[in-house]
Amino acid sequence: MSATVVVFGLAFGFGAPAFAEDLSDNATCLDCHEDADRAPPSNPDRPQVHNPAGGFFVEDHADFSCIDCHTYIENLEHEDSAPGNQVDCLECHDEVPSK
């Protein structure tokens, strides 16, 4: 392969990812999940963190990125419901928060 082909390939992005995966940017997550159901948790003892209108009911979480809590999401391409995975509040809290 000639050097010219390699240079053109690099210049036009061949071999590079089509997009950058910045999962720490909430806008990246909300591109797909903006209309997601943010209903109260199935466990009535747990506080509702997400505000259905957007943002958080719990203001302490306002500066978090989605993956700060949803640590099981590692790639942009993932199943909608991320089956079997739930937020583990004990990664930050000493006790599971309750109402």
N, CA, C and O atoms as CSV, one atom per row, in Angstrom:
chain,resi,resn,atom,element,x,y,z
A,1,MET,N,N,0.860,-1.166,0.000
A,1,MET,CA,C,0.000,0.000,0.000
A,1,MET,C,C,0.907,1.230,0.000
A,1,MET,O,O,1.877,1.311,0.754
A,2,SER,N,N,0.576,2.150,-0.836
A,2,SER,CA,C,1.433,3.320,-0.938
A,2,SER,C,C,1.149,4.305,0.188
A,2,SER,O,O,0.087,4.276,0.809
A,3,ALA,N,N,2.098,5.159,0.432
A,3,ALA,CA,C,1.953,6.172,1.476
A,3,ALA,C,C,0.810,7.120,1.161
A,3,ALA,O,O,0.160,7.627,2.075
A,4,THR,N,N,0.553,7.367,-0.113
A,4,THR,CA,C,-0.537,8.264,-0.508
A,4,THR,C,C,-1.882,7.708,-0.064
A,4,THR,O,O,-2.726,8.453,0.433
A,5,VAL,N,N,-2.091,6.406,-0.237
A,5,VAL,CA,C,-3.348,5.782,0.175
A,5,VAL,C,C,-3.518,5.889,1.682
A,5,VAL,O,O,-4.615,6.178,2.158
A,6,VAL,N,N,-2.458,5.662,2.437
A,6,VAL,CA,C,-2.511,5.759,3.897
A,6,VAL,C,C,-2.845,7.185,4.325
A,6,VAL,O,O,-3.674,7.390,5.211
A,7,VAL,N,N,-2.204,8.168,3.700
A,7,VAL,CA,C,-2.451,9.570,4.049
A,7,VAL,C,C,-3.899,9.939,3.757
A,7,VAL,O,O,-4.551,10.576,4.586
A,8,PHE,N,N,-4.414,9.549,2.588
A,8,PHE,CA,C,-5.810,9.844,2.271
A,8,PHE,C,C,-6.758,9.133,3.230
A,8,PHE,O,O,-7.771,9.700,3.638
A,9,GLY,N,N,-6.438,7.911,3.585
A,9,GLY,CA,C,-7.278,7.172,4.525
A,9,GLY,C,C,-7.363,7.866,5.866
A,9,GLY,O,O,-8.438,7.971,6.454
A,10,LEU,N,N,-6.234,8.338,6.344
A,10,LEU,CA,C,-6.223,9.054,7.621
A,10,LEU,C,C,-6.938,10.399,7.510
A,10,LEU,O,O,-7.652,10.808,8.425
A,11,ALA,N,N,-6.741,11.083,6.383
A,11,ALA,CA,C,-7.357,12.396,6.196
A,11,ALA,C,C,-8.873,12.306,6.167
A,11,ALA,O,O,-9.557,13.213,6.641
A,12,PHE,N,N,-9.406,11.226,5.617
A,12,PHE,CA,C,-10.855,11.082,5.508
A,12,PHE,C,C,-11.453,10.238,6.631
A,12,PHE,O,O,-12.644,9.928,6.609
A,13,GLY,N,N,-10.632,9.867,7.610
A,13,GLY,CA,C,-11.145,9.212,8.795
A,13,GLY,C,C,-11.404,7.722,8.675
A,13,GLY,O,O,-12.062,7.149,9.544
A,14,PHE,N,N,-10.912,7.079,7.636
A,14,PHE,CA,C,-11.115,5.638,7.521
A,14,PHE,C,C,-10.419,4.933,8.667
A,14,PHE,O,O,-9.260,5.211,8.977
A,15,GLY,N,N,-11.125,4.037,9.278
A,15,GLY,CA,C,-10.542,3.307,10.407
A,15,GLY,C,C,-10.800,3.992,11.733
A,15,GLY,O,O,-10.536,3.412,12.787
A,16,ALA,N,N,-11.310,5.213,11.704
A,16,ALA,CA,C,-11.626,5.929,12.943
A,16,ALA,C,C,-13.083,5.673,13.305
A,16,ALA,O,O,-13.895,5.410,12.418
A,17,PRO,N,N,-13.430,5.743,14.582
A,17,PRO,CA,C,-14.831,5.577,14.958
A,17,PRO,C,C,-15.697,6.641,14.292
A,17,PRO,O,O,-15.239,7.758,14.049
A,18,ALA,N,N,-16.936,6.298,14.002
A,18,ALA,CA,C,-17.845,7.233,13.341
A,18,ALA,C,C,-18.212,8.393,14.264
A,18,ALA,O,O,-18.547,9.477,13.787
A,19,PHE,N,N,-18.153,8.177,15.578
A,19,PHE,CA,C,-18.485,9.223,16.531
A,19,PHE,C,C,-17.758,8.920,17.832
A,19,PHE,O,O,-17.377,7.780,18.099
A,20,ALA,N,N,-17.578,9.946,18.621
A,20,ALA,CA,C,-16.929,9.746,19.918
A,20,ALA,C,C,-17.991,9.372,20.946
A,20,ALA,O,O,-19.093,9.922,20.942
A,21,GLU,N,N,-17.658,8.455,21.807
A,21,GLU,CA,C,-18.581,8.049,22.868
A,21,GLU,C,C,-18.237,8.805,24.135
A,21,GLU,O,O,-17.361,8.382,24.890
A,22,ASP,N,N,-18.907,9.906,24.378
A,22,ASP,CA,C,-18.689,10.648,25.613
A,22,ASP,C,C,-19.872,10.384,26.525
A,22,ASP,O,O,-20.823,11.164,26.581
A,23,LEU,N,N,-19.794,9.271,27.238
A,23,LEU,CA,C,-20.896,8.887,28.111
A,23,LEU,C,C,-20.981,9.759,29.358
A,23,LEU,O,O,-21.966,9.682,30.093
A,24,SER,N,N,-19.975,10.583,29.609
A,24,SER,CA,C,-20.040,11.470,30.767
A,24,SER,C,C,-20.868,12.716,30.458
A,24,SER,O,O,-21.172,13.494,31.362
A,25,ASP,N,N,-21.233,12.911,29.198
A,25,ASP,CA,C,-22.060,14.043,28.786
A,25,ASP,C,C,-23.512,13.579,28.752
A,25,ASP,O,O,-23.882,12.754,27.916
A,26,ASN,N,N,-24.326,14.101,29.645
A,26,ASN,CA,C,-25.731,13.684,29.726
A,26,ASN,C,C,-26.466,13.872,28.403
A,26,ASN,O,O,-27.402,13.129,28.112
A,27,ALA,N,N,-26.063,14.842,27.606
A,27,ALA,CA,C,-26.718,15.067,26.317
A,27,ALA,C,C,-26.568,13.838,25.423
A,27,ALA,O,O,-27.466,13.537,24.636
A,28,THR,N,N,-25.457,13.130,25.533
A,28,THR,CA,C,-25.253,11.908,24.752
A,28,THR,C,C,-26.304,10.878,25.137
A,28,THR,O,O,-26.891,10.240,24.263
A,29,CYS,N,N,-26.548,10.707,26.422
A,29,CYS,CA,C,-27.552,9.744,26.894
A,29,CYS,C,C,-28.954,10.190,26.492
A,29,CYS,O,O,-29.775,9.380,26.061
A,30,LEU,N,N,-29.220,11.493,26.637
A,30,LEU,CA,C,-30.557,11.999,26.373
A,30,LEU,C,C,-30.902,12.019,24.892
A,30,LEU,O,O,-32.070,12.174,24.535
A,31,ASP,N,N,-29.902,11.864,24.019
A,31,ASP,CA,C,-30.211,11.741,22.591
A,31,ASP,C,C,-31.177,10.584,22.369
A,31,ASP,O,O,-32.045,10.660,21.500
A,32,CYS,N,N,-31.034,9.521,23.142
A,32,CYS,CA,C,-31.930,8.359,23.012
A,32,CYS,C,C,-32.966,8.282,24.127
A,32,CYS,O,O,-34.080,7.808,23.905
A,33,HIS,N,N,-32.612,8.741,25.316
A,33,HIS,CA,C,-33.461,8.515,26.492
A,33,HIS,C,C,-34.252,9.737,26.930
A,33,HIS,O,O,-34.811,9.743,28.027
A,34,GLU,N,N,-34.314,10.762,26.105
A,34,GLU,CA,C,-35.011,11.992,26.506
A,34,GLU,C,C,-36.471,11.733,26.871
A,34,GLU,O,O,-36.997,12.348,27.799
A,35,ASP,N,N,-37.124,10.830,26.150
A,35,ASP,CA,C,-38.532,10.542,26.415
A,35,ASP,C,C,-38.720,9.296,27.269
A,35,ASP,O,O,-39.816,8.738,27.321
A,36,ALA,N,N,-37.662,8.858,27.936
A,36,ALA,CA,C,-37.735,7.638,28.757
A,36,ALA,C,C,-38.690,7.827,29.927
A,36,ALA,O,O,-38.884,8.938,30.422
A,37,ASP,N,N,-39.269,6.739,30.348
A,37,ASP,CA,C,-40.177,6.751,31.497
A,37,ASP,C,C,-39.369,7.008,32.761
A,37,ASP,O,O,-38.474,6.232,33.096
A,38,ARG,N,N,-39.674,8.067,33.447
A,38,ARG,CA,C,-38.989,8.387,34.701
A,38,ARG,C,C,-39.981,8.264,35.850
A,38,ARG,O,O,-40.095,9.140,36.707
A,39,ALA,N,N,-40.686,7.153,35.832
A,39,ALA,CA,C,-41.697,6.879,36.855
A,39,ALA,C,C,-41.023,6.621,38.193
A,39,ALA,O,O,-39.824,6.348,38.245
A,40,PRO,N,N,-41.784,6.705,39.270
A,40,PRO,CA,C,-41.219,6.397,40.591
A,40,PRO,C,C,-40.642,4.983,40.611
A,40,PRO,O,O,-41.091,4.123,39.854
A,41,PRO,N,N,-39.653,4.736,41.470
A,41,PRO,CA,C,-39.058,3.399,41.551
A,41,PRO,C,C,-40.095,2.357,41.953
A,41,PRO,O,O,-41.080,2.668,42.622
A,42,SER,N,N,-39.859,1.125,41.538
A,42,SER,CA,C,-40.805,0.052,41.860
A,42,SER,C,C,-40.842,-0.228,43.357
A,42,SER,O,O,-41.849,-0.715,43.871
A,43,ASN,N,N,-39.759,0.073,44.058
A,43,ASN,CA,C,-39.711,-0.081,45.511
A,43,ASN,C,C,-40.232,1.221,46.130
A,43,ASN,O,O,-39.572,2.254,46.013
A,44,PRO,N,N,-41.388,1.198,46.779
A,44,PRO,CA,C,-41.979,2.438,47.313
A,44,PRO,C,C,-41.165,3.077,48.443
A,44,PRO,O,O,-41.425,4.223,48.809
A,45,ASP,N,N,-40.191,2.360,48.998
A,45,ASP,CA,C,-39.362,2.923,50.060
A,45,ASP,C,C,-38.213,3.772,49.528
A,45,ASP,O,O,-37.596,4.526,50.281
A,46,ARG,N,N,-37.923,3.653,48.223
A,46,ARG,CA,C,-36.822,4.412,47.636
A,46,ARG,C,C,-37.313,5.755,47.132
A,46,ARG,O,O,-38.396,5.834,46.554
A,47,PRO,N,N,-36.541,6.811,47.338
A,47,PRO,CA,C,-36.968,8.122,46.840
A,47,PRO,C,C,-36.869,8.180,45.316
A,47,PRO,O,O,-36.055,7.486,44.707
A,48,GLN,N,N,-37.703,9.011,44.719
A,48,GLN,CA,C,-37.637,9.212,43.276
A,48,GLN,C,C,-36.573,10.260,43.009
A,48,GLN,O,O,-36.690,11.400,43.457
A,49,VAL,N,N,-35.540,9.877,42.282
A,49,VAL,CA,C,-34.420,10.774,41.991
A,49,VAL,C,C,-34.692,11.577,40.730
A,49,VAL,O,O,-34.459,12.786,40.705
A,50,HIS,N,N,-35.186,10.915,39.671
A,50,HIS,CA,C,-35.446,11.594,38.396
A,50,HIS,C,C,-36.776,12.330,38.417
A,50,HIS,O,O,-37.789,11.796,38.867
A,51,ASN,N,N,-36.761,13.536,37.934
A,51,ASN,CA,C,-37.989,14.294,37.747
A,51,ASN,C,C,-38.530,13.940,36.368
A,51,ASN,O,O,-37.802,14.075,35.384
A,52,PRO,N,N,-39.787,13.491,36.257
A,52,PRO,CA,C,-40.326,13.143,34.940
A,52,PRO,C,C,-40.241,14.281,33.925
A,52,PRO,O,O,-40.185,14.030,32.721
A,53,ALA,N,N,-40.229,15.522,34.394
A,53,ALA,CA,C,-40.138,16.672,33.496
A,53,ALA,C,C,-38.694,16.965,33.082
A,53,ALA,O,O,-38.450,17.841,32.253
A,54,GLY,N,N,-37.752,16.244,33.651
A,54,GLY,CA,C,-36.338,16.466,33.368
A,54,GLY,C,C,-35.606,16.884,34.619
A,54,GLY,O,O,-36.192,17.493,35.514
A,55,GLY,N,N,-34.349,16.569,34.687
A,55,GLY,CA,C,-33.554,16.904,35.854
A,55,GLY,C,C,-33.811,15.938,36.997
A,55,GLY,O,O,-34.224,14.797,36.792
A,56,PHE,N,N,-33.559,16.421,38.206
A,56,PHE,CA,C,-33.630,15.573,39.383
A,56,PHE,C,C,-34.478,16.207,40.463
A,56,PHE,O,O,-34.466,17.425,40.641
A,57,PHE,N,N,-35.222,15.370,41.190
A,57,PHE,CA,C,-35.896,15.839,42.396
A,57,PHE,C,C,-34.866,16.044,43.503
A,57,PHE,O,O,-35.001,16.953,44.322
A,58,VAL,N,N,-33.849,15.208,43.526
A,58,VAL,CA,C,-32.806,15.273,44.544
A,58,VAL,C,C,-31.716,16.205,44.027
A,58,VAL,O,O,-30.912,15.813,43.181
A,59,GLU,N,N,-31.687,17.437,44.531
A,59,GLU,CA,C,-30.777,18.454,44.001
A,59,GLU,C,C,-29.311,18.076,44.111
A,59,GLU,O,O,-28.498,18.528,43.304
A,60,ASP,N,N,-28.954,17.253,45.097
A,60,ASP,CA,C,-27.562,16.847,45.258
A,60,ASP,C,C,-27.039,16.091,44.037
A,60,ASP,O,O,-25.827,15.970,43.854
A,61,HIS,N,N,-27.943,15.586,43.205
A,61,HIS,CA,C,-27.548,14.825,42.029
A,61,HIS,C,C,-27.487,15.686,40.769
A,61,HIS,O,O,-27.152,15.178,39.699
A,62,ALA,N,N,-27.795,16.949,40.870
A,62,ALA,CA,C,-27.925,17.822,39.695
A,62,ALA,C,C,-26.648,17.902,38.859
A,62,ALA,O,O,-26.724,18.059,37.641
A,63,ASP,N,N,-25.493,17.798,39.482
A,63,ASP,CA,C,-24.237,17.907,38.739
A,63,ASP,C,C,-23.666,16.553,38.324
A,63,ASP,O,O,-22.554,16.486,37.800
A,64,PHE,N,N,-24.408,15.486,38.552
A,64,PHE,CA,C,-23.938,14.146,38.187
A,64,PHE,C,C,-24.151,13.899,36.703
A,64,PHE,O,O,-25.051,14.465,36.083
A,65,SER,N,N,-23.313,13.051,36.154
A,65,SER,CA,C,-23.587,12.562,34.812
A,65,SER,C,C,-24.380,11.264,34.968
A,65,SER,O,O,-24.357,10.640,36.029
A,66,CYS,N,N,-25.069,10.870,33.926
A,66,CYS,CA,C,-25.899,9.656,33.987
A,66,CYS,C,C,-25.079,8.447,34.449
A,66,CYS,O,O,-25.545,7.638,35.252
A,67,ILE,N,N,-23.857,8.337,33.934
A,67,ILE,CA,C,-23.054,7.158,34.257
A,67,ILE,C,C,-22.435,7.220,35.652
A,67,ILE,O,O,-21.819,6.248,36.088
A,68,ASP,N,N,-22.583,8.331,36.354
A,68,ASP,CA,C,-22.146,8.357,37.752
A,68,ASP,C,C,-22.986,7.374,38.562
A,68,ASP,O,O,-22.478,6.748,39.492
A,69,CYS,N,N,-24.262,7.234,38.219
A,69,CYS,CA,C,-25.154,6.301,38.908
A,69,CYS,C,C,-25.361,5.021,38.099
A,69,CYS,O,O,-25.387,3.922,38.654
A,70,HIS,N,N,-25.507,5.172,36.796
A,70,HIS,CA,C,-25.733,4.019,35.923
A,70,HIS,C,C,-24.381,3.485,35.457
A,70,HIS,O,O,-24.063,3.507,34.268
A,71,THR,N,N,-23.596,3.007,36.418
A,71,THR,CA,C,-22.206,2.594,36.163
A,71,THR,C,C,-22.110,1.352,35.284
A,71,THR,O,O,-21.042,1.076,34.737
A,72,TYR,N,N,-23.176,0.610,35.136
A,72,TYR,CA,C,-23.178,-0.602,34.318
A,72,TYR,C,C,-23.242,-0.283,32.823
A,72,TYR,O,O,-23.062,-1.184,32.003
A,73,ILE,N,N,-23.490,0.959,32.453
A,73,ILE,CA,C,-23.479,1.351,31.039
A,73,ILE,C,C,-22.040,1.707,30.683
A,73,ILE,O,O,-21.471,2.660,31.215
A,74,GLU,N,N,-21.467,0.928,29.779
A,74,GLU,CA,C,-20.071,1.135,29.405
A,74,GLU,C,C,-19.903,1.544,27.955
A,74,GLU,O,O,-18.857,2.070,27.575
A,75,ASN,N,N,-20.927,1.307,27.136
A,75,ASN,CA,C,-20.861,1.631,25.719
A,75,ASN,C,C,-22.126,2.352,25.299
A,75,ASN,O,O,-23.189,2.166,25.891
A,76,LEU,N,N,-22.002,3.169,24.280
A,76,LEU,CA,C,-23.160,3.883,23.768
A,76,LEU,C,C,-24.237,2.911,23.304
A,76,LEU,O,O,-25.427,3.152,23.508
A,77,GLU,N,N,-23.825,1.825,22.686
A,77,GLU,CA,C,-24.771,0.809,22.219
A,77,GLU,C,C,-25.048,-0.143,23.380
A,77,GLU,O,O,-24.164,-0.905,23.773
A,78,HIS,N,N,-26.262,-0.113,23.933
A,78,HIS,CA,C,-26.641,-1.008,25.022
A,78,HIS,C,C,-28.154,-1.228,24.952
A,78,HIS,O,O,-28.884,-0.451,24.337
A,79,GLU,N,N,-28.591,-2.282,25.583
A,79,GLU,CA,C,-30.023,-2.573,25.559
A,79,GLU,C,C,-30.784,-1.485,26.308
A,79,GLU,O,O,-30.302,-0.951,27.307
A,80,ASP,N,N,-31.976,-1.165,25.816
A,80,ASP,CA,C,-32.781,-0.083,26.391
A,80,ASP,C,C,-32.987,-0.225,27.888
A,80,ASP,O,O,-32.845,0.742,28.636
A,81,SER,N,N,-33.320,-1.418,28.320
A,81,SER,CA,C,-33.652,-1.590,29.727
A,81,SER,C,C,-32.461,-2.012,30.576
A,81,SER,O,O,-32.575,-2.095,31.799
A,82,ALA,N,N,-31.313,-2.282,29.943
A,82,ALA,CA,C,-30.136,-2.789,30.665
A,82,ALA,C,C,-30.574,-3.838,31.671
A,82,ALA,O,O,-30.411,-3.661,32.878
A,83,PRO,N,N,-31.140,-4.946,31.160
A,83,PRO,CA,C,-31.765,-5.948,32.038
A,83,PRO,C,C,-30.821,-6.459,33.122
A,83,PRO,O,O,-29.633,-6.693,32.900
A,84,GLY,N,N,-31.407,-6.619,34.295
A,84,GLY,CA,C,-30.644,-7.165,35.411
A,84,GLY,C,C,-29.754,-6.155,36.106
A,84,GLY,O,O,-29.114,-6.484,37.104
A,85,ASN,N,N,-29.699,-4.938,35.600
A,85,ASN,CA,C,-28.829,-3.922,36.192
A,85,ASN,C,C,-29.663,-2.839,36.845
A,85,ASN,O,O,-30.653,-2.371,36.283
A,86,GLN,N,N,-29.257,-2.453,38.019
A,86,GLN,CA,C,-29.918,-1.366,38.720
A,86,GLN,C,C,-28.855,-0.462,39.315
A,86,GLN,O,O,-27.708,-0.867,39.504
A,87,VAL,N,N,-29.241,0.738,39.601
A,87,VAL,CA,C,-28.340,1.678,40.254
A,87,VAL,C,C,-28.020,1.154,41.645
A,87,VAL,O,O,-28.913,0.743,42.385
A,88,ASP,N,N,-26.756,1.171,41.987
A,88,ASP,CA,C,-26.317,0.753,43.319
A,88,ASP,C,C,-25.980,2.009,44.124
A,88,ASP,O,O,-24.873,2.539,44.030
A,89,CYS,N,N,-26.930,2.468,44.900
A,89,CYS,CA,C,-26.755,3.698,45.689
A,89,CYS,C,C,-25.600,3.575,46.685
A,89,CYS,O,O,-25.040,4.584,47.114
A,90,LEU,N,N,-25.245,2.339,47.051
A,90,LEU,CA,C,-24.187,2.122,48.038
A,90,LEU,C,C,-22.800,2.426,47.484
A,90,LEU,O,O,-21.818,2.402,48.226
A,91,GLU,N,N,-22.712,2.711,46.189
A,91,GLU,CA,C,-21.426,3.140,45.648
A,91,GLU,C,C,-21.045,4.516,46.184
A,91,GLU,O,O,-19.863,4.858,46.232
A,92,CYS,N,N,-22.036,5.304,46.584
A,92,CYS,CA,C,-21.777,6.643,47.140
A,92,CYS,C,C,-22.314,6.821,48.548
A,92,CYS,O,O,-21.715,7.521,49.365
A,93,HIS,N,N,-23.458,6.180,48.833
A,93,HIS,CA,C,-24.123,6.354,50.122
A,93,HIS,C,C,-23.739,5.236,51.085
A,93,HIS,O,O,-23.465,4.110,50.671
A,94,ASP,N,N,-23.722,5.564,52.375
A,94,ASP,CA,C,-23.452,4.549,53.407
A,94,ASP,C,C,-24.635,3.613,53.577
A,94,ASP,O,O,-24.460,2.451,53.945
A,95,GLU,N,N,-25.838,4.106,53.314
A,95,GLU,CA,C,-27.056,3.311,53.404
A,95,GLU,C,C,-27.889,3.591,52.165
A,95,GLU,O,O,-27.779,4.661,51.566
A,96,VAL,N,N,-28.722,2.630,51.779
A,96,VAL,CA,C,-29.622,2.880,50.652
A,96,VAL,C,C,-30.598,3.955,51.073
A,96,VAL,O,O,-31.283,3.806,52.085
A,97,PRO,N,N,-30.678,5.044,50.311
A,97,PRO,CA,C,-31.602,6.122,50.681
A,97,PRO,C,C,-33.047,5.629,50.703
A,97,PRO,O,O,-33.449,4.792,49.895
A,98,SER,N,N,-33.800,6.157,51.629
A,98,SER,CA,C,-35.225,5.817,51.728
A,98,SER,C,C,-36.002,7.105,51.949
A,98,SER,O,O,-35.440,8.149,52.279
A,99,LYS,N,N,-37.305,7.000,51.758
A,99,LYS,CA,C,-38.169,8.177,51.936
A,99,LYS,C,C,-38.284,8.534,53.394
A,99,LYS,O,O,-38.970,9.496,53.741
